[in-house]
């Protein structure tokens, strides 16, 4: 019985020591993507995003599979947004022109997943935090 108690105490103590490290890790690996501005031009919509890489490592390439939904909630287009190089701790602005759609026809953008990601570290799947300063809802 005493051996069992020592084992349980050591497991609980180990879990206590590990918990703070696990809790701190995701916060340092957040990639924030904000839809900041829309601009209609000709027969296209330009989407401007502000991206902040909260990790300690530069991301050399970040391409996201993105789904654009129209005002009826139907899939308008499935596309890839290549955000390129994202330095650690430095915000970047990226623009994407979506042809054959007006900005008023878009209602929602879904970051469906990471298509490709390259970084010096072995983990290149950052926690994604998405937001919007426009009337278009952004999900991730």
WORA-V22278 format. One record per helix or strand. SS is the DSSP state (2 for helix, 1 for strand). FROM is the first residue (numbers start at 0). TO is the last residue. If there is no record, write none. Layout:
# WORA-V22278
ss = <SS	SS>
from = <FROM	FROM>
to = <TO	TO>
This chain:
# WORA-V22278
ss = <2	1	1	1	1	1	1	1	2	1	1	1>
from = <1	29	43	58	74	85	87	91	102	105	126	136>
to = <27	40	52	69	81	85	87	98	104	118	131	138>
